[in-house]
Amino acid sequence: MASKLLLIAVFVLDLIAFGLAVAAEQRRSTAKTVQDNEIQYNYCVYNSDIATGYGVGAFLFLMASQALIMVASRCFCCGKALKPSGSRAWAVILFIVCWLFFLIAEICLLAGSVRNAYHTKYRTIFSEQPPSCETLRKGVFGAGAAFIFLTAIVNKYYYICYSNARENSFRPYGGGGEAGVGMGAYK
């Protein structure tokens, strides 16, 4: 049976990561072009950079959640062999999908945090064109939040299927008896 305490802990970590990713999407940096006091040049002024911190926090909480599931399931490759069954087949499929969704979510969160932290440093002097105050595109942290949600669902199903397959694990030579060849009486 799957550990309920582990599933609750992973759910809480995933929920925090999701909330931080949504908060990061809502608090992305915005910029505006401002002229200096002497009206000689234009430059960019950015508002709060809190979204970068939220994105990094979501990144770390999702990583902790994934690490907890993988340690509990021995990353699917270590430990006793699992008996061929439907649970094992689903565990393999969900393991691959779980890692795929996890990697996409982590890439979105990391790229969004890095790009949100970038601020245009140059200014235009005696030019008609204002500087391009580059900001993060809308939806990068939102995509990360969506993949956090998908990862949260898939990694829990993966752990449940793995636990079911582990309970019915493969026992060579009939399981509980002797490990040797059974001999009958010779007549």
Secondary structure, DSSP 4 states (H G I P E B T S, - for coil): ---HHHHHHHHHHHHHHHHHHHHHHHT---EEEEE-TTSSEEEEEE---HHHHHHHHHHHHHHHHHHHHHHHTGGGTSSSPPPSSHHHHHHHHHHHHHHHHHHHHHHHHHHHHHHHH------EES-SSPP----PPTTHHHHHHHHHHHHHHHHHHHHHHHHHHHHT---GGGSSS-SS---PPP-
